[in-house]
Amino acid sequence: MYPFARLTELYRLKDKLININFYLWVKKASRALLVFMLVLMPYATLTPDPGVPSGSAPFLHLAGMAWVALLACMSFETIKFRAGAVLFVLAYSALMELFQHYLPYRHGTWDDVGINSLGCLIGVGIFGAGNRLRILYPRIF
C-alpha cells in the first residue's frame, strides 16, 4: 500500500508544480502584453483620427479598456497591486483623453473617460468571475 500512496503523492506534487509554472507564465505574459498595450496607447489615441465610425467608438473604448484592465489584474498577485495597476491604467487613459483635448485633430471628452472607467470595471469583473470559477471548480481550471 505504501508505494502506491507515495506515487499518488508524487502525482499531486507534479500537478501542483505544473499549475505554479502555468500561472507564473500567465503572469509574465500578461505583464508583457500590459506594457505593450500601455506603450501602444499614446500612438492609438494621439495620432490623427483613423476614421473610425463614431457609432463604434464607445464600443472600442469599452472593449479596449476592459482588455487592459484584465491584463492589469492578471499581472499581479495581491489585491493591493491589482487595484493600483487598474487605477494606474484608468489615470493613464484619462491623461490620454486630456492630451486629446489639446490636439486640433482629436477631441477628448468626459464621456470617453466615463466609458473607459466602465471598461475598467468590466475588465475587473471578468477577472473576478474567472478567479471565482477557478476557486469553485479547481479540477476544471
N, C-alpha and C positions, 0 to 999 in steps of 0.2 A: 504494500500500500504506500509506503514511504516514497519510492521513486516516482510514482505517478503524481503524488501530491507535490513533489519538488518540481516535476515537469510542468504541472499546471501553474505553479508559482512563477516559473521562468517565462511561460507564455504571457501571463499577466504583466510581468515586468517588460517584456518585449513590446506589448501593445501600448503600455504607458509611455515608453521611450519613443515609439513611433508618433503617438499623439503629441508629445512635447516637441519633437522635431518638426512636426507639421505646423503646430501653432507658432513656433519660432520662425519658420519660413514664411507663414502668412503675415506675421507682424513685420518682418523685414521687407517683404514685397509691398505691403500696404504703405509702409513709410516711404519707400522709393517712389511709388505712384503718387502719394500725397505731395512730396517735394516736387515731382514733375508737374502736377496739376497747379501747384501754387506758383511755380515759375512760369507756366503757360498762361495763367490767368491775366496778367497785365497785357500780354500780347492780344489775347482774345477780347479783352474789354476796352482797351485803349486805342486800338488801331481803327482806321475808318470803318464805318458800318458795312458789314459784308452783304447787306441786302436781305437779311432775314425778314420774312413777313412779320408784321407787327403782331399778328394774332398768335404766333407761335413763340414769341419772345418770353412771355411769362412761363410757359412750359419749359423752355430751355433753361431759364434761371432756376426754376424749381428742381428740375432733374439734375442739373449740374451741381447745385449746392447740396442736394441730398447725397450725391455720389462723393463729393469732397468731405462732407461731414461723416459719412460712413467710413471712409478711409481714415479720417482722423480718429474715430473711435477704435478702429481695428489696429491702429498703430501703437497704442499704449495699453498697459495692463490695469492700472489703477484708475478709479473713478476721478480722482483729482486731476490726473494728467489728461484723461479723456475730456473732461469738462474744459480744461484750459486750452486744449487743442481745438475744440469746437468753438469756443469763444474767440480764439485767435483767427480761425477761418472766417467767422462772422464779421469780426472787426476788419479783417483784410478785404472782404468783399464790400463792406461799407466804404472803406477807403478807396477802392476802385470806382465805386459809384460817385464818390466826391470828386475824384480826378476827372471823371467823365463830364461832370457838371461844368468844368472849366475848359473843355475842349470844344471847338466850334463844330466839329463834325459828329460829336456824340452827345448824348444827354443822359444824365443820371437823375433818377427820381427817387422819392421816398417810397413809391410803390415797389420799385425794384429792390430796395433794401428790405421791405416787408416780405416780398416774395422770397428773397434769399434767406431771410430768417425762418420762414415757413419750410423752405427746403432743408435747412439745417435740422429743424425739428423732425422732419420726416426721416432724414438720414439717421438721426439718433434713435428714432422709433424703430426703424428697420433693424438697426444693430441690437437694440434691446430685445426685440422679438426673436431674433436669431439666437441671441445669447440665452434667452429663456428656454427656447426649444432645445438647445444643446444641453441645458441643465436638466430639463424634464425627461428628455429621451437620449441619454448618453450613448446607447448602443447604436442609434441611427446616425448621430452626428459625430 
